[in-house]
Amino acid sequence: MTPKATAFRTHTKGKLLLTGEYVVLDGATALAIPARLGQQMEVSRNNTLSPGLLHWSSYDHQGQVWFQAVLQLSPLKVLNTSDSATAERLIQIFKAIQRQKPEAWRNLPGLDLRMDLQFSRHWGLGTSSTLLAALAQWQEVDPYQLLWDSFGGSAYDIACAIADGPILYRLDNQTPYSKPTKFDLPFLDQLYLVYSGKKQNSRDGIRHYRERFSSTSPTKLIHQIDGLTNSILQSTQLTEFEQLIAEHEALIGEALSITPVKQQYFNDYWGQIKSLGAWGGDFILVSSDQTPATTRKYFAKKGLSEVFAFTEWLIL
């Protein structure tokens, strides 16, 4: 049997939003960092499939298939699938690609498309954004527009998917600006990422934020977050950094009328804790002047065993 010819292969990166959550939607400058962990996509020709059919397979970080589908590409249609909701979502994404590139799905041979995720689907590191960025690269369309035509959001996660290191990201009249920056603080070995054990739907979080600012622009909050982002990048002492992220938490908490995560669940913790991305789930940023073992033991007692050194899988 001759091996399949690979038509296209790419790797897109996961994301972590350190500052500016929610307010980045309204023009605040956010600090974001891409992850080495991401998603790999490979497209290959399958001569056993009829022309114009696509066999899609998605694998999780443990190498197990979690989704499969056979799609008809022209016209777009789900022929069979393991999950109809996910398959219909794919069709909507493919239609969004077609709006940018009308000829995208015409006259194609039978194809296999394989997605390999490198992190847990529950971690919130960008299952959707890495997918969209990969599809955009394959079809040579605008990944930002593809996001806005499908999932919505600020698109910082798309910027991370294609970035080579930390970025400052902002929106100006729906135009994305991504600028490389350095995040080489001298105390990075005293920072950790802890998985909260809860998956958060960022669209729900955005909806809540929009409801809070339905009739007013958070101009003052934008300026405050911009200042904190800049100060965080220039901080040289852990105590200074902790004070800044505590202030960031207080500002976002007040804006959303939500109690910051440290006050809710970790009020006896010695360091500082900051929510990352949509509040209420996914990862939290943790500072600690104690040993790694002592830090991990504290969170283990809280039932949280997925504790990572900050530098473990981020691209810094």
C-alpha positions in Angstrom: 0.0 0.0 0.0 1.4 3.4 -1.0 1.5 6.0 1.8 -1.0 8.9 1.6 0.4 12.1 0.1 0.2 14.9 2.7 -1.4 17.9 1.0 -1.0 20.2 4.0 0.3 20.2 7.5 0.4 23.0 10.2 0.7 23.5 13.9 -1.1 26.3 15.7 -0.5 27.4 19.3 -2.6 27.5 22.4 -3.2 30.7 24.3 -3.1 32.3 27.7 -4.5 35.8 28.4 -2.6 37.4 31.3 -4.2 40.9 31.4 -7.1 42.7 29.9 -9.8 39.9 30.0 -13.1 41.2 28.7 -11.9 44.8 28.4 -9.8 43.8 25.4 -13.1 43.6 23.5 -13.4 47.4 23.9 -9.8 48.4 23.0 -7.8 47.7 26.1 -4.2 46.5 25.5 -3.9 42.9 26.7 -0.9 40.8 27.5 -1.1 37.3 26.0 1.3 34.4 25.7 1.2 31.5 23.2 1.6 28.0 24.4 3.9 25.3 22.9 0.9 23.0 23.3 -1.5 23.5 20.5 -3.1 21.6 17.7 -1.6 19.9 14.6 -3.7 19.6 11.4 -2.8 17.3 8.5 -4.7 17.1 5.3 -4.0 14.2 2.9 -5.5 12.8 -0.3 -7.7 9.7 0.1 -8.3 7.9 -3.2 -10.8 5.5 -1.6 -13.1 8.5 -1.0 -15.3 9.9 -3.7 -14.2 13.4 -4.9 -15.5 16.2 -2.9 -15.8 14.2 0.4 -13.8 14.9 3.5 -13.2 12.4 6.3 -12.5 14.4 9.5 -10.9 12.8 12.6 -10.1 14.7 15.8 -7.8 13.2 18.4 -7.4 14.3 22.0 -4.0 14.8 23.8 -4.0 11.1 24.8 -4.3 10.0 21.1 -8.0 8.9 21.4 -10.5 9.8 18.7 -13.1 12.2 20.2 -14.9 13.3 17.0 -15.3 12.0 13.5 -17.4 13.0 10.5 -17.7 12.6 6.7 -18.5 15.9 5.1 -19.7 16.6 1.6 -17.8 19.8 0.5 -19.9 21.0 -2.5 -22.6 21.7 -1.5 -21.6 21.6 2.2 -23.4 18.8 4.0 -22.8 16.3 6.9 -23.1 12.7 5.6 -22.3 11.0 8.9 -20.8 11.9 12.2 -20.2 10.8 15.8 -21.5 14.2 17.1 -24.1 16.1 15.1 -23.7 19.4 17.0 -19.9 19.5 16.4 -20.3 18.5 12.8 -22.9 21.3 12.2 -20.5 23.7 13.8 -17.8 22.6 11.3 -20.2 23.2 8.4 -20.8 26.8 9.7 -17.0 27.4 9.8 -16.6 25.9 6.3 -19.4 28.3 5.1 -17.6 31.2 6.7 -14.4 30.2 4.8 -16.5 30.0 1.6 -17.7 33.6 2.1 -14.1 34.7 2.1 -13.1 32.3 -0.7 -16.0 31.2 -2.8 -14.0 28.5 -4.6 -12.6 27.0 -1.4 -14.5 23.7 -1.6 -14.9 23.2 -5.3 -13.3 20.4 -7.4 -11.4 18.8 -4.5 -10.5 15.1 -4.4 -11.4 12.8 -1.5 -9.5 14.0 1.6 -8.6 12.9 5.1 -8.2 15.7 7.7 -6.7 14.8 11.0 -6.6 17.1 14.1 -4.3 16.3 17.0 -4.8 18.2 20.1 -1.8 18.5 22.5 -3.6 19.6 25.6 -6.8 18.6 27.5 -10.0 19.7 25.8 -11.1 20.9 29.2 -8.2 23.3 29.8 -9.5 26.2 27.7 -6.2 26.7 26.0 -7.8 27.3 22.5 -9.4 24.2 21.0 -11.4 26.5 18.8 -8.8 29.1 18.0 -6.1 26.6 17.1 -8.7 24.9 14.8 -9.7 28.2 13.1 -6.1 29.3 12.6 -5.2 26.0 11.1 -8.1 26.0 8.7 -7.4 29.6 7.7 -3.8 28.7 6.9 -4.9 25.7 4.8 -7.4 27.8 2.8 -5.4 31.0 2.9 -8.2 33.2 4.3 -8.1 35.8 7.1 -8.2 34.0 10.4 -9.5 37.0 12.3 -12.5 37.4 10.0 -13.1 33.6 10.3 -13.3 33.9 14.0 -15.7 36.8 13.9 -17.9 35.0 11.4 -18.0 31.9 13.6 -17.3 32.1 17.3 -16.8 35.8 17.9 -14.6 37.4 20.5 -11.6 39.7 20.7 -9.4 37.4 18.5 -6.4 37.6 20.8 -6.4 33.8 20.8 -6.0 33.9 17.0 -3.1 36.2 17.4 -1.5 33.8 19.9 -2.1 30.8 17.6 0.3 32.3 15.0 2.6 34.2 17.4 6.2 33.3 18.2 6.2 34.7 21.8 4.4 37.0 24.1 2.3 39.8 22.5 0.5 43.0 23.3 -2.8 42.8 21.6 -5.6 45.3 21.1 -8.6 46.0 18.9 -9.1 49.4 17.2 -12.4 49.7 15.3 -12.4 45.9 14.9 -8.9 46.0 13.5 -6.6 43.7 15.4 -3.1 44.8 16.3 -0.5 42.4 17.7 2.9 43.5 18.8 5.7 41.2 20.1 6.8 42.0 23.6 9.2 40.5 26.2 7.9 38.8 29.4 11.2 37.8 31.1 10.5 38.9 34.6 13.2 37.8 37.1 10.7 35.9 39.3 9.0 33.7 36.7 10.1 30.6 38.6 7.8 31.7 41.4 4.7 31.7 39.2 2.4 28.7 38.5 -0.6 27.8 36.4 -3.3 25.9 38.2 -6.2 24.2 36.4 -9.3 25.1 38.3 -11.1 21.9 37.4 -13.9 23.8 35.7 -14.4 24.5 32.0 -15.7 28.0 31.3 -17.6 29.0 28.2 -16.0 32.3 27.1 -19.1 33.3 25.1 -21.1 33.2 28.3 -18.5 35.4 30.0 -18.5 37.9 27.1 -22.3 38.0 27.2 -22.2 38.9 30.9 -19.6 41.6 30.3 -21.7 43.1 27.4 -24.7 43.2 29.7 -22.8 45.2 32.3 -21.7 47.7 29.7 -24.7 47.7 27.4 -25.2 51.5 27.5 -21.8 52.9 28.5 -18.2 52.6 27.3 -15.7 51.4 30.0 -13.3 54.2 29.0 -11.8 54.6 32.5 -11.5 50.9 33.0 -9.6 50.6 29.6 -7.1 53.2 30.7 -6.6 51.5 34.1 -6.0 48.1 32.5 -3.6 49.6 30.0 -1.6 51.1 32.8 -1.6 47.8 34.7 -0.5 45.8 31.7 2.4 48.2 31.2 3.4 48.2 34.9 3.3 44.4 35.0 5.7 44.1 32.0 8.1 46.4 33.9 7.8 44.9 37.3 11.1 43.7 38.9 10.0 42.3 42.3 7.5 39.6 43.0 5.7 41.7 45.7 5.3 44.5 43.1 3.8 42.0 40.6 1.5 40.6 43.2 0.2 44.0 44.0 -0.5 44.7 40.3 -2.4 41.5 39.6 -4.4 42.0 42.8 -5.4 45.5 41.6 -6.3 44.0 38.2 -8.5 41.4 39.8 -10.2 44.1 41.9 -11.0 46.2 38.8 -12.4 43.4 36.7 -14.3 42.0 39.7 -15.9 45.4 40.4 -16.7 45.8 36.7 -18.4 42.4 36.5 -19.9 42.4 40.0 -18.0 39.1 40.6 -15.9 38.3 43.7 -12.3 37.6 42.6 -11.3 33.9 42.7 -8.9 34.3 45.6 -11.5 35.7 47.9 -14.0 33.1 46.8 -11.9 29.9 47.2 -8.4 30.6 48.4 -8.6 33.4 51.0 -6.0 31.6 53.2 -3.4 31.5 50.5 -0.2 33.4 51.1 0.5 34.6 47.5 -1.7 36.2 44.9 -4.1 34.5 42.5 -5.4 35.9 39.2 -8.1 34.6 36.9 -7.1 34.0 33.3 -9.5 34.5 30.4 -13.2 34.0 31.2 -13.7 34.2 35.0 -15.0 31.1 36.8 -13.0 28.4 35.1 -10.0 27.1 33.2 -6.6 28.2 34.6 -5.6 30.6 37.3 -2.2 32.3 37.7 -0.6 31.8 41.1 2.4 33.5 42.7 4.3 31.9 45.6 7.4 32.7 47.6 7.2 29.2 49.1 8.8 26.0 47.6 7.2 24.3 44.7 6.4 21.3 46.9 4.7 23.5 49.5 2.7 25.4 46.8 1.6 22.1 45.2 0.6 20.7 48.5 -1.7 23.7 49.2 -3.6 23.2 46.0 -3.7 19.5 46.3 -5.5 19.9 49.6 -8.0 22.0 47.7 -8.5 19.1 45.2 -6.4 20.7 42.5 -3.7 18.5 41.3 -2.9 20.0 37.8 -0.3 22.6 38.9 2.4 23.6 36.3 5.4 25.8 36.5 4.6 29.0 34.5 7.5 28.4 32.1 6.6 24.7 31.5 4.7 25.0 28.3 4.4 28.7 27.5 6.5 30.3 24.7 8.4 33.1 26.5 
